[in-house]
């Protein structure tokens, strides 16, 4: 039989681990169990872009991620500056078009504490000489940088285990309700009996929700990144995380264009690509990504490959960092490709809080911002689980029942930008 306050968290990614940590930080007398078929932090979390920023077009998202950044700073103060890397290296959104708004603002607030707009050509070229000379705008997010998500997650996991967290490895195949408890059946046929259940399974949240007869309004898109060495030293090691905001057609040669046009499976390379191509320096070289795949897919544990992705990204990147063209036809090795899912709601706000089922909670839909928001998300979810009386102002916007609130639905429908990269 479970203890009176037994809580089982399904999913050991950064969101589930953070929830476990804040639950036990608030109350060490509860039983917290973390269940996953794989090792903690090994699936979507391990594919993170490892960035943070406090600016978002919506106030509630700004406050949410700002809280999370403060919590990460608190962790470093509490456990030591070296427990995980968190460097303020900056975010630069750039454009060839001075009139490109880059962000479509949802309010008339004074946002100068968050962002700085640079349009002086001399300043852009002098401070960012690696950029193509036609770049006419930079929107700089001031409070932004990079973070070591594995080290952060490992710290939270280690401290939670010290406070009594139990780890169980196994795939959940069935969940039954028995009296006031939930019986979680694993593929080993081991059963976990628990009073409260948290769905924190990233792209698989609807798989677990389906075992309970519920579903969440989310989609999954597969987003890819890769890392290559930079033997020519094209990208300065102090370059901010740089995101190109303009859409573009890729500048293929006539021969390449004819070949892609002749093959149905390659015709996508001739399409117009959206803004959002991003680059940042890494110890190993350069990390590049481009979230241009928007098709809703069924998540898989074994992620399929995607031919020509590095070539397409490097071709697009040379539009705003011309020297990268040197790598287009001779990609430096080793080339490390990886992919993870963006699990998101239509408005790109997370799902955090109680569901319509008694003692069942969800934390998820943290599409592309799971690392930077995990601490605030886990703390908020723990507040709901422990039935606390006070919640931050942004909590109502992320509550799973927000779609039943006509005022919030109207606000979601009126959004001009979701802040997604």
Secondary structure, 3 states (H helix, E strand, C coil): CCCCCEEEEECCCHHHHHHHHHHHHHCCCCEEEEEECCCCCCCHHHHCCCEEECCCCCHHHHHHHHHHHHHHHHHHHHHCCCCCCEECCCEEEEECCCCCCCCCCCCCCCCCCCEEEECCHHHHHHHCCCCCCCCCEEEEECCEEEECHHHHHHHHHHHHHHCCCEEEECCEEEEEEECCEEEEEECCCCEEEECEEEECCHHHHHHHHHHCCCCCCCEEEEEEEEEECCCCCCCCCCCCEEEECCCEECCCCHHHHHHHHHCHHHHHHHCEECCCEEEEEECCEEEEECCCCCCCCCCCCCCCCCCCHHHHHHHHHCCCCHHHHHHCCCCCCCCEEEEEEEEECCCCCCEEEECCCCCEEEEECCCCCHHHHHHHHHHHHHHHHCCCCCCCCCHHHHCHHHHHCHHHHHHHHCCCCCCCC
